[in-house]
Structure formats: C-alpha cells, structure tokens
C-alpha cells in the first residue's frame, strides 16, 4: 500500500512540476537557479531556451499522467469496474428480452 502511495505522490509532483514548467518555464527555472555555480550552469540552458523547457515539461506532465493512470489500473480498482461492466451487459440483455416480448 505504501509503495502505491509513493508512486501516486511522485506522479502528482511530476504533473504539477510539468504543468508549471509548460506555463512559465523561465520563471520556474529561475526559482531553482540559486545554489552552487555548477547547479546554476546546469540550469542555464533551460532558462535560455524556454521552448525546449516547455517540451520537457510537457513530457514530464505526460509521464506523470501515465504513472498516475497505472496506479488506478491495479487489480483492486479494475475488479469493481468489471462488475459494473457485467451489470451493464445484464441490463442490456434484459432490455433486449423485454423489447422482444413487447413485440
């Protein structure tokens, strides 16, 4: 259970980080720019090339959504959906049978 929660939190952080990066790449990168000189030099290309940063943010956003959806598709969550689908099929069968009898 804790592993799933950790993955879900990672996905949510990736989604948030990716969204902020897509919307305001320069501002977001400048928030992280404070630190050792090596760190600042590593962030320079992201500040200088905002469109590249947006693309990477969109990729991070997509990866976060993918990870989140994978957490929803566990056996525990798909089992109730299978029951819902089966009930829907039963309802459709009974509706068809009722329609045949009415004719």
C-alpha positions as CSV (number, residue, x, y, z in Angstrom):
1,X,0.0,0.0,0.0
2,X,2.8,2.5,0.8
3,X,4.6,1.8,-2.5
4,X,1.4,2.7,-4.4
5,X,1.0,5.9,-2.4
6,X,4.6,6.8,-3.0
7,X,4.1,6.3,-6.8
8,X,0.9,8.3,-6.7
9,X,2.7,11.2,-4.9
10,X,5.6,11.0,-7.4
11,X,3.0,11.2,-10.2
12,X,1.3,14.2,-8.7
13,X,4.5,16.0,-8.2
14,X,5.6,15.3,-11.8
15,X,2.2,16.5,-13.1
16,X,2.5,19.7,-11.0
17,X,6.1,20.4,-12.0
18,X,5.4,19.7,-15.7
19,X,2.4,22.0,-15.7
20,X,4.2,24.9,-14.1
21,X,7.1,24.3,-16.5
22,X,4.8,24.4,-19.5
23,X,3.1,27.6,-18.4
24,X,6.1,29.6,-17.1
25,X,9.4,28.0,-18.0
26,X,11.7,30.9,-17.4
27,X,10.2,31.9,-14.0
28,X,10.1,28.3,-12.8
29,X,13.7,27.7,-13.7
30,X,14.8,30.9,-12.1
31,X,13.2,29.7,-8.8
32,X,15.6,26.7,-8.8
33,X,18.7,28.7,-10.0
34,X,20.0,29.6,-6.6
35,X,22.8,27.4,-5.4
36,X,26.3,26.3,-6.3
37,X,27.8,27.6,-9.5
38,X,27.7,24.1,-11.1
39,X,24.0,23.9,-10.4
40,X,23.4,27.4,-11.9
41,X,25.3,26.4,-15.1
42,X,23.2,23.2,-15.3
43,X,20.0,25.3,-15.4
44,X,21.3,28.0,-17.8
45,X,20.2,26.0,-21.0
46,X,16.7,25.7,-19.6
47,X,16.5,29.4,-18.8
48,X,18.0,30.4,-22.2
49,X,15.7,28.0,-24.2
50,X,12.2,28.3,-22.9
51,X,10.5,26.3,-25.7
52,X,12.9,23.4,-25.1
53,X,12.0,23.6,-21.4
54,X,8.2,23.6,-22.3
55,X,8.7,20.5,-24.4
56,X,10.5,18.8,-21.5
57,X,7.7,20.0,-19.1
58,X,5.1,18.5,-21.4
59,X,6.9,15.2,-21.4
60,X,7.1,15.3,-17.6
61,X,3.4,16.1,-17.5
62,X,2.6,13.1,-19.8
63,X,4.9,10.8,-17.8
64,X,3.2,11.9,-14.6
65,X,-0.3,11.2,-16.0
66,X,0.9,7.8,-17.3
67,X,2.2,6.9,-13.9
68,X,-0.9,8.0,-12.1
69,X,-3.2,6.0,-14.5
70,X,-1.1,2.9,-13.9
71,X,-1.8,3.3,-10.2
72,X,-5.5,3.4,-10.9
73,X,-5.4,0.2,-13.0
74,X,-4.4,-2.1,-10.2
75,X,-6.4,-5.4,-9.7
76,X,-8.3,-3.8,-6.8
77,X,-9.6,-1.0,-8.9
78,X,-10.3,-2.9,-12.1
79,X,-12.3,-5.6,-10.3
80,X,-15.2,-3.2,-9.4
81,X,-15.2,-1.9,-12.9
82,X,-15.6,-5.5,-14.3
83,X,-18.6,-5.9,-12.1
84,X,-20.1,-2.6,-13.4
85,X,-19.5,-3.8,-17.0
86,X,-21.1,-7.1,-16.3
87,X,-24.1,-5.4,-14.7
88,X,-24.4,-3.2,-17.8
89,X,-24.3,-6.3,-20.1
90,X,-27.0,-8.0,-17.9
91,X,-29.1,-4.8,-18.2
92,X,-28.7,-4.7,-21.9
93,X,-29.7,-8.4,-22.2
94,X,-32.8,-7.9,-20.1
95,X,-33.7,-4.8,-22.1
96,X,-33.4,-6.8,-25.4
97,X,-35.5,-9.6,-24.0
98,X,-38.2,-7.2,-22.7
99,X,-38.2,-5.5,-26.2
100,X,-38.7,-8.9,-27.9
101,X,-41.5,-9.8,-25.5
102,X,-43.3,-6.5,-26.1
103,X,-43.4,-7.1,-29.9
